[in-house]
Amino acid sequence: MQENNSLLARLNPAVKLGTLVYVMLLLITTSRLPVTVALLLFAAVGVACSGWKLSTLVFRLVPYTVLFLLTFWMMAAFGKGETELWAFGWFRITEESLAHAWLVATRMLAFVLLSITFVATTDPTRFVMSLIHQCRLPVRLAYGFLTGLRFIPIFRQAIRTIRQARRIRQQRSIWPWQTFFAISLPLFTTSIIRSERIAIAMEARQFRVERTYYVRPVVTRVDGLFFGLVCIITTSLRLFV
């Protein structure tokens, strides 16, 4: 997660999450391709307003584009149907499987765009604070979730360090599973040590007592306007497209 200076980044994270979840529920409850495409275009507008540069956005979307093509091909080539359009070997594309493939792949891509919109415009700390104050999430769970998010860049750096150390020592594995265990075992060991240190630090600072907060996220009129506007637009697309 990261935060920028875009308009979406200034919104309350809990309200923004609830709004995007509502759009996802609309995607789940529809089986019409025009509605799904319309919601996909709406999600694309959200990504365009996320504040990312075009080069960064294209780089982030390349793996999901490949996933979109693979999902489309798997659903189209191995689906069921009566009106056959093309067949080769064990591949059989029918009119029904093609329509279903477009629906599933487009829905998957819309989910991806909505998720990227949230991740690109949300700071982890603000998100956790919003879950505590707006969603009444227990403090233990919230701070545990925040600690897990903070561990991600630490894990990436640790994996990079282990790989560099193996490269310097010219340690090469014949089988992929040997490389997996050579990296995962020391990473797992260091993770246990870090977790124990964090637990001791939280206990020493009396984590269980009533806490005070430097910043308390609030829901503003802009958040309510965003929620209402998005709900009205997406519901209209769901009902009238």
N, C-alpha and C positions, 0 to 999 in steps of 0.2 A: 504494500500500500504506500501511496505517497500523496502529497497535497501540493497544489499549485495555486495560482492567483485567479483561476477561472471562477465563474459565477457558481458553478456546481460545488466547488470546493468550499464555499462559504456557507453552504446549507448544513443544517443539523444532520449528522450521520445517521441517526436512528430514523428520522423522517425520510431521508433519502433512501435508506435500505428498505423501509416499508413501502415506499412508492415503487421502487424497482421490483420488489417481490410481488406487488399487485399486478404489474405488467406481466411478470412471468406467469402468474396464475391465469391471466387472460390468454396467454400463449398455450398453456396446458389445456384449457377448456375449449379451445377451438380446433376444428378439424377441416376448416376451409382454407385453401391455399391463398386466396386474395387477402384474407384477414391477416394471415401469418406474414405475408410479404409486406403488408402495410405496417404491421408492428415491427418488422425487421428494419424498415426504412426509418421508423421513429427511433429505434435503438441506435441506428447509424447516426442520426442527428445528435443524439446524446454523446456518442463517442467523439463526434466532430467538435462538440462544445466542451470536451474534457480538459482542454489546455495542452494536450500533447502536440509536439511537432509532427508534421506529416511524415517525415522519415522514420521517426520513432513509432508512429502508429502503424505504418506499413510493415516495419520490422516485427512488431508484436503480433500482427494479424496473419503473417505468412504461415506459421504452424497451424493455425485454426482454419485457414483456407485449404490446406492439405487435408485436414480432418474433415472439412465439409465435403470435399471431393470423394474421399474414401467412404464416408457415410452414405453419400448419394449413390455411389457405385454398388456398395454392398446391398442397400435396400432395393435398388432397381434390378440388379442382376440375379438376386436370389429370392425375390419376392414372389408372391402367388398372384394369379390372375388368369383370365380366360382369353382376353384379346391379345394375342401374341404379336409383338412388333419386331423383334429381332432375337435370334437364337444362334448360339455357337458353342458347341461342346456342352458343358454343364451350365453355361450362362444362358439365361432365358429372361428377356425383358418383355414385360407385358404393359398394357396401358394402365392397368390398376397399380402394378408395382412402381411404374414411373411416377404416377401421381403421388403415391405414398412416399417415395424417395424424396421428391421435391418438398413435401410437407415436413418430413422428419429433419432433413438436412437444413432447411430454412429455419425451422424452429430452433435447432441446435445452434445455428449461427447467431440468431437473435439472443439466445441465452448468453452466448459468449460476449456479444457486444454490450449487453446490459451489465454483465459482470466486470468487464474492462472499464466501463464508465464509472462504476463504484470504486474499483481499486485505484483508478488513476486520480480520483478527486477526493480521497479520504485519507486522513492521517490516522495511524493506528491508535495513538493516545486519545485523540478526540473521539474516535469511534468507541473505545472502551468506556470513556467517561460518559458518553451519551447512553450507552447500554446501562450503566449504573444508575444514572439520574432519570432518564426517560423511560427505560424498559424495566427498571427495578431488578436488574440482574444482581445476584449476590456478589459481594465484593471478592470473595475467594475465587469464584469462577471467572469473574471479569479479569482480575489481575493474573490468574493462571493463563487465560487466553492471551493477554498482552505479553506475558513472558514468552509464550510459545512463538508469537510473532517476532519478538526481539531476537529469538534464537535463530531464525532463518538466515540472516546475513552472517551470523557467527558460524553456523554450519557450513555455509558456502565457503567462507574463508578457511575453515579447518580442512575441508575437502581439498581445496586448492593447495594448502600447505602440505598435506599428505602426498598428493600427487607429485608435487615438486621434489619432496624428499625421496620418493621412490625413483623419480627420474634421475636425480643426482647420484643415487646409489646404484643405478642401473638395475633395478629390480623389475623384472618383467614376468607376467603370469601367462601360462600357456592357455588356460581356460578362463572364460569371462567370470565364472563364479569365484575363482581364486582372487581376481581383482576386487570383486565385490566384498569378499570377506576381509581382504587386506585393508580396505578403506573403512568399512562399516564397523569393524571391531574396535579400532582405536577411537573412532568417532563416538561410538556408543559408550566407551569408557570415559572419555572426557565429558560427555553429556551428563553422565551420572554424577561426576565430580562437580560440575557447574550447578546442577539441580540441587545438590546437597548444600552448596555454598549459599544459593539463593534462599533455600528454606531456613538456614541458620540466620541469615541476615534479616529475613522477614520476622522471624521469631524474636530476634534481639530488638527489633524496632517496634515490638508489640503490635503486630499486624492485626490482631483480633479485636483490639479496642476500637471505639468509635473514631472514625477518621474525619479529618478536615481536608478540604480541597482548595487548591489555589485557583482553579478555574472550574466553574460549573456551567456546562452547556445548557442553553435554554432554547425553547421553540419560539421562533419569531413569526411575524406575519408573512415574511417572505417564504418561510418553510411551509406555512399553511397554503399560501398561494401556489407554490410549486406543486404540492401534493394535490390540491384541487384541480389545477390546470392539467396536470398529467393524467389524472384519473378521468377527467371529462373527455380529453382527447382520445385516450386509448379505449375507453368504453364506447365512445362514438364509432371508432374504427371497428371495434368488435361487433357492434350491433348493426351498423349501416353499410359496411363495405361488402 
